[in-house]
Amino acid sequence: MIGHLVTSGTFSLDGGTWDVDNNVWLVGDDREVLVIDAAHDADAIAAAVGDRRLTAIVSTHAHNDHIDAAAELAGRTGAPILLHPDDMVLWRMTYPDREPDRALADGDELTVAGTTLRVLHTPGHAPGAVCLYAPDLGTVFTGDTLFNGGPGATGRSYSDFGVIIDSIRDRLLTLPPDTVVRTGHGDTTTIGDEAPHLDEWIARGH
């Protein structure tokens, strides 16, 4: 079972701040659940979790709009926050005095309610960006690595266009074409819908 809510707040980096709407994803059943990207509104996320056991708060990357409710949610529930260590430089911009609870690594498998999510390290938008592939659900949670319409932004600090293209080509477009792409912002898409546009993205160069 996949749950979804949209929370609103701001994204800040490199001296600028923008209003954003974020997708928060929940994977689980009526007993336990995992949250992907605790964004902006701990109250709303806690309400979506309800009386289920929260097994983990997984951060696809550490831009503040994807983690700014994580510490509060963890404090309420006792759930660990998981983050790839390559994103610690970004994490500390939001939480200088609190570390994530566990490190994510490429190839890790997280299990909740009998569903396995495989961690794919997909740097480019951020150094420690990860996607979570759930083959049994036919879906991949891509954070800000791949959107409906192309790659995540790479115009700010700690991002790299060539790296994100490599991540998408090698780690995501190799998934089955009917895999549903559940993104960090905006609408879902599929691997099959995005794959034909790779050369266009490269030609565009951003």
C-alpha positions, 0 to 999 in steps of 0.5 A: 500500500502506497500513501501520498500527501503533499506538504508546502513550505520553502526550499533554501540554498545558495542565499535564495528561498523558494516556495515549494510543494513536496510529495511525501510518500508512505509505504506499508500496511495497516500495522507498519509504515515507512515515510519517504521525505518528511517535508515541512509538516510533521503534524500532517505526516504524523496524521497520515501515519496514524497509529501504525508503527513508523519503521523509518524516515528515509531521506532521498537527499538532504535539501532542507525541503525534504528533511525539515520535518524529519527531526520532529517526526523522529522525536515523536515516533522514535523512528530512525532517520536514514540518509546517505552520508555523501549528503551530510554537508547539506544535512548540516545546513538544516541540522547542525546539532543532530545527526541522522540515525543510520547511513544509507548505502547503494544496494541496501534493502529496506523492508516494511510490511513485507515490501522490499525497497532497494536503495539506488545511489543516484548522485547529481541533484545532490551528492548523496541522492538516492532512489528507492526501487520497490519491484514488487510494487512496480514503482521507484521513488526518485526524490529529485533525481527524475521528474515527469519531464526530465532530470532534477535541477543541477544549477545549485551548489553540490549538484552536477548535470553530467552526474545526474544524467549518468545516474538516470541512464545507468540506474533508473532507465534500466528499470522495467519500462512500466515502472511508476516513477513517484517523484519528490515534486509534481506528477508521477510518470513511468520509466517508459515515458521518460526514457525516450527523452534522454538525448533531448535532456543531454542536448539541453544540458541542464 
